[in-house]
Amino acid sequence: MDGDGRKDFLTARTSGPAFFSDPIGELVWFKNPEGGLNTLPWQETVVTQGPDVMFDVIPGTADSIYLFASEFFTQKLAVYEISIKTG
């Protein structure tokens, strides 16, 4: 995602199950470190709050992607355009 030639990871996570009073979903980017998959730590960046269960990424423009995300606990569907670095 940041154009350094290494594959980064994008995931959704939540603070807890539906019976929690206010579970918070997050879309999180983990930057692949220079030393490779087994190198720690991976830099973690919360991209946005909301996505908590599933998402799908499709190509956008030359420097962005579109992300469709379910927000299960808030019963929403969200669309994000995320800027990425290339080259």
mmCIF file of the C-alpha atoms, coordinates in Angstrom:
data_MODEL
# 
_entry.id   MODEL 
# 
loop_
_atom_site.group_PDB 
_atom_site.id 
_atom_site.type_symbol 
_atom_site.label_atom_id 
_atom_site.label_alt_id 
_atom_site.label_comp_id 
_atom_site.label_asym_id 
_atom_site.label_entity_id 
_atom_site.label_seq_id 
_atom_site.pdbx_PDB_ins_code 
_atom_site.Cartn_x 
_atom_site.Cartn_y 
_atom_site.Cartn_z 
_atom_site.occupancy 
_atom_site.B_iso_or_equiv 
_atom_site.pdbx_formal_charge 
_atom_site.auth_seq_id 
_atom_site.auth_comp_id 
_atom_site.auth_asym_id 
_atom_site.auth_atom_id 
_atom_site.pdbx_PDB_model_num 
ATOM 1  C CA . MET A 1 1  ? 0.000   0.000   0.000   1.00 0.00 ? 1  MET A CA 1 
ATOM 2  C CA . ASP A 1 2  ? 2.882   2.365   0.574   1.00 0.00 ? 2  ASP A CA 1 
ATOM 3  C CA . GLY A 1 3  ? 4.826   1.654   -2.617  1.00 0.00 ? 3  GLY A CA 1 
ATOM 4  C CA . ASP A 1 4  ? 7.914   0.095   -0.997  1.00 0.00 ? 4  ASP A CA 1 
ATOM 5  C CA . GLY A 1 5  ? 7.553   -3.143  -3.004  1.00 0.00 ? 5  GLY A CA 1 
ATOM 6  C CA . ARG A 1 6  ? 6.526   -5.284  -0.010  1.00 0.00 ? 6  ARG A CA 1 
ATOM 7  C CA . LYS A 1 7  ? 2.982   -6.601  0.373   1.00 0.00 ? 7  LYS A CA 1 
ATOM 8  C CA . ASP A 1 8  ? 1.250   -5.034  3.342   1.00 0.00 ? 8  ASP A CA 1 
ATOM 9  C CA . PHE A 1 9  ? -1.850  -6.343  5.109   1.00 0.00 ? 9  PHE A CA 1 
ATOM 10 C CA . LEU A 1 10 ? -5.248  -4.709  5.490   1.00 0.00 ? 10 LEU A CA 1 
ATOM 11 C CA . THR A 1 11 ? -7.776  -6.172  7.939   1.00 0.00 ? 11 THR A CA 1 
ATOM 12 C CA . ALA A 1 12 ? -10.924 -5.370  9.878   1.00 0.00 ? 12 ALA A CA 1 
ATOM 13 C CA . ARG A 1 13 ? -11.285 -6.041  13.585  1.00 0.00 ? 13 ARG A CA 1 
ATOM 14 C CA . THR A 1 14 ? -13.714 -5.311  16.384  1.00 0.00 ? 14 THR A CA 1 
ATOM 15 C CA . SER A 1 15 ? -13.503 -4.751  20.118  1.00 0.00 ? 15 SER A CA 1 
ATOM 16 C CA . GLY A 1 16 ? -15.932 -7.501  21.016  1.00 0.00 ? 16 GLY A CA 1 
ATOM 17 C CA . PRO A 1 17 ? -19.099 -9.460  20.365  1.00 0.00 ? 17 PRO A CA 1 
ATOM 18 C CA . ALA A 1 18 ? -22.488 -7.927  19.710  1.00 0.00 ? 18 ALA A CA 1 
ATOM 19 C CA . PHE A 1 19 ? -23.575 -8.149  23.349  1.00 0.00 ? 19 PHE A CA 1 
ATOM 20 C CA . PHE A 1 20 ? -20.910 -5.580  24.337  1.00 0.00 ? 20 PHE A CA 1 
ATOM 21 C CA . SER A 1 21 ? -22.470 -2.198  24.970  1.00 0.00 ? 21 SER A CA 1 
ATOM 22 C CA . ASP A 1 22 ? -20.628 -0.421  22.149  1.00 0.00 ? 22 ASP A CA 1 
ATOM 23 C CA . PRO A 1 23 ? -18.301 -2.590  20.009  1.00 0.00 ? 23 PRO A CA 1 
ATOM 24 C CA . ILE A 1 24 ? -16.006 -0.536  17.798  1.00 0.00 ? 24 ILE A CA 1 
ATOM 25 C CA . GLY A 1 25 ? -14.820 -1.792  14.425  1.00 0.00 ? 25 GLY A CA 1 
ATOM 26 C CA . GLU A 1 26 ? -11.593 -0.644  12.815  1.00 0.00 ? 26 GLU A CA 1 
ATOM 27 C CA . LEU A 1 27 ? -9.935  -0.990  9.435   1.00 0.00 ? 27 LEU A CA 1 
ATOM 28 C CA . VAL A 1 28 ? -6.241  -1.574  10.167  1.00 0.00 ? 28 VAL A CA 1 
ATOM 29 C CA . TRP A 1 29 ? -3.182  -1.470  7.897   1.00 0.00 ? 29 TRP A CA 1 
ATOM 30 C CA . PHE A 1 30 ? -0.101  -3.457  8.896   1.00 0.00 ? 30 PHE A CA 1 
ATOM 31 C CA . LYS A 1 31 ? 3.080   -2.308  7.129   1.00 0.00 ? 31 LYS A CA 1 
ATOM 32 C CA . ASN A 1 32 ? 5.321   -5.201  6.069   1.00 0.00 ? 32 ASN A CA 1 
ATOM 33 C CA . PRO A 1 33 ? 8.713   -4.535  7.720   1.00 0.00 ? 33 PRO A CA 1 
ATOM 34 C CA . GLU A 1 34 ? 11.910  -4.432  5.717   1.00 0.00 ? 34 GLU A CA 1 
ATOM 35 C CA . GLY A 1 35 ? 13.143  -7.730  7.216   1.00 0.00 ? 35 GLY A CA 1 
ATOM 36 C CA . GLY A 1 36 ? 10.157  -9.735  5.950   1.00 0.00 ? 36 GLY A CA 1 
ATOM 37 C CA . LEU A 1 37 ? 7.197   -11.643 7.354   1.00 0.00 ? 37 LEU A CA 1 
ATOM 38 C CA . ASN A 1 38 ? 8.930   -12.916 10.505  1.00 0.00 ? 38 ASN A CA 1 
ATOM 39 C CA . THR A 1 39 ? 10.354  -9.519  11.479  1.00 0.00 ? 39 THR A CA 1 
ATOM 40 C CA . LEU A 1 40 ? 8.732   -7.743  14.397  1.00 0.00 ? 40 LEU A CA 1 
ATOM 41 C CA . PRO A 1 41 ? 7.183   -5.343  15.029  1.00 0.00 ? 41 PRO A CA 1 
ATOM 42 C CA . TRP A 1 42 ? 4.819   -4.596  12.171  1.00 0.00 ? 42 TRP A CA 1 
ATOM 43 C CA . GLN A 1 43 ? 3.780   -0.932  12.119  1.00 0.00 ? 43 GLN A CA 1 
ATOM 44 C CA . GLU A 1 44 ? 0.028   -0.754  12.777  1.00 0.00 ? 44 GLU A CA 1 
ATOM 45 C CA . THR A 1 45 ? -2.131  2.112   11.486  1.00 0.00 ? 45 THR A CA 1 
ATOM 46 C CA . VAL A 1 46 ? -5.881  2.463   12.067  1.00 0.00 ? 46 VAL A CA 1 
ATOM 47 C CA . VAL A 1 47 ? -7.197  3.693   8.704   1.00 0.00 ? 47 VAL A CA 1 
ATOM 48 C CA . THR A 1 48 ? -10.748 4.365   9.894   1.00 0.00 ? 48 THR A CA 1 
ATOM 49 C CA . GLN A 1 49 ? -13.292 3.277   12.478  1.00 0.00 ? 49 GLN A CA 1 
ATOM 50 C CA . GLY A 1 50 ? -16.373 1.361   11.375  1.00 0.00 ? 50 GLY A CA 1 
ATOM 51 C CA . PRO A 1 51 ? -15.509 -1.811  9.420   1.00 0.00 ? 51 PRO A CA 1 
ATOM 52 C CA . ASP A 1 52 ? -15.741 -4.763  11.787  1.00 0.00 ? 52 ASP A CA 1 
ATOM 53 C CA . VAL A 1 53 ? -16.359 -8.021  9.958   1.00 0.00 ? 53 VAL A CA 1 
ATOM 54 C CA . MET A 1 54 ? -15.896 -8.166  6.193   1.00 0.00 ? 54 MET A CA 1 
ATOM 55 C CA . PHE A 1 55 ? -14.620 -5.937  3.399   1.00 0.00 ? 55 PHE A CA 1 
ATOM 56 C CA . ASP A 1 56 ? -13.656 -6.097  -0.255  1.00 0.00 ? 56 ASP A CA 1 
ATOM 57 C CA . VAL A 1 57 ? -11.031 -4.030  -2.066  1.00 0.00 ? 57 VAL A CA 1 
ATOM 58 C CA . ILE A 1 58 ? -11.315 -3.075  -5.739  1.00 0.00 ? 58 ILE A CA 1 
ATOM 59 C CA . PRO A 1 59 ? -8.966  -0.964  -7.868  1.00 0.00 ? 59 PRO A CA 1 
ATOM 60 C CA . GLY A 1 60 ? -9.731  2.717   -7.997  1.00 0.00 ? 60 GLY A CA 1 
ATOM 61 C CA . THR A 1 61 ? -7.617  5.326   -9.713  1.00 0.00 ? 61 THR A CA 1 
ATOM 62 C CA . ALA A 1 62 ? -3.858  5.022   -10.273 1.00 0.00 ? 62 ALA A CA 1 
ATOM 63 C CA . ASP A 1 63 ? -3.212  6.128   -6.680  1.00 0.00 ? 63 ASP A CA 1 
ATOM 64 C CA . SER A 1 64 ? -6.257  4.876   -4.768  1.00 0.00 ? 64 SER A CA 1 
ATOM 65 C CA . ILE A 1 65 ? -8.342  1.821   -3.971  1.00 0.00 ? 65 ILE A CA 1 
ATOM 66 C CA . TYR A 1 66 ? -12.022 1.502   -3.129  1.00 0.00 ? 66 TYR A CA 1 
ATOM 67 C CA . LEU A 1 67 ? -13.043 -0.487  -0.116  1.00 0.00 ? 67 LEU A CA 1 
ATOM 68 C CA . PHE A 1 68 ? -16.568 -1.737  0.526   1.00 0.00 ? 68 PHE A CA 1 
ATOM 69 C CA . ALA A 1 69 ? -17.038 -2.674  4.164   1.00 0.00 ? 69 ALA A CA 1 
ATOM 70 C CA . SER A 1 70 ? -19.838 -4.141  6.203   1.00 0.00 ? 70 SER A CA 1 
ATOM 71 C CA . GLU A 1 71 ? -20.335 -2.640  9.619   1.00 0.00 ? 71 GLU A CA 1 
ATOM 72 C CA . PHE A 1 72 ? -22.176 -5.564  11.167  1.00 0.00 ? 72 PHE A CA 1 
ATOM 73 C CA . PHE A 1 73 ? -22.792 -4.161  14.637  1.00 0.00 ? 73 PHE A CA 1 
ATOM 74 C CA . THR A 1 74 ? -24.019 -0.761  13.383  1.00 0.00 ? 74 THR A CA 1 
ATOM 75 C CA . GLN A 1 75 ? -25.910 -2.388  10.478  1.00 0.00 ? 75 GLN A CA 1 
ATOM 76 C CA . LYS A 1 76 ? -24.267 -0.225  7.811   1.00 0.00 ? 76 LYS A CA 1 
ATOM 77 C CA . LEU A 1 77 ? -22.466 -0.671  4.524   1.00 0.00 ? 77 LEU A CA 1 
ATOM 78 C CA . ALA A 1 78 ? -19.676 1.824   3.931   1.00 0.00 ? 78 ALA A CA 1 
ATOM 79 C CA . VAL A 1 79 ? -17.548 2.740   0.914   1.00 0.00 ? 79 VAL A CA 1 
ATOM 80 C CA . TYR A 1 80 ? -14.075 4.249   1.346   1.00 0.00 ? 80 TYR A CA 1 
ATOM 81 C CA . GLU A 1 81 ? -11.579 5.620   -1.147  1.00 0.00 ? 81 GLU A CA 1 
ATOM 82 C CA . ILE A 1 82 ? -8.074  5.103   0.221   1.00 0.00 ? 82 ILE A CA 1 
ATOM 83 C CA . SER A 1 83 ? -5.048  6.882   -1.211  1.00 0.00 ? 83 SER A CA 1 
ATOM 84 C CA . ILE A 1 84 ? -2.032  4.662   -1.796  1.00 0.00 ? 84 ILE A CA 1 
ATOM 85 C CA . LYS A 1 85 ? 1.530   5.386   -2.815  1.00 0.00 ? 85 LYS A CA 1 
ATOM 86 C CA . THR A 1 86 ? 2.827   3.834   -6.008  1.00 0.00 ? 86 THR A CA 1 
ATOM 87 C CA . GLY A 1 87 ? 6.377   3.232   -7.147  1.00 0.00 ? 87 GLY A CA 1 
# 
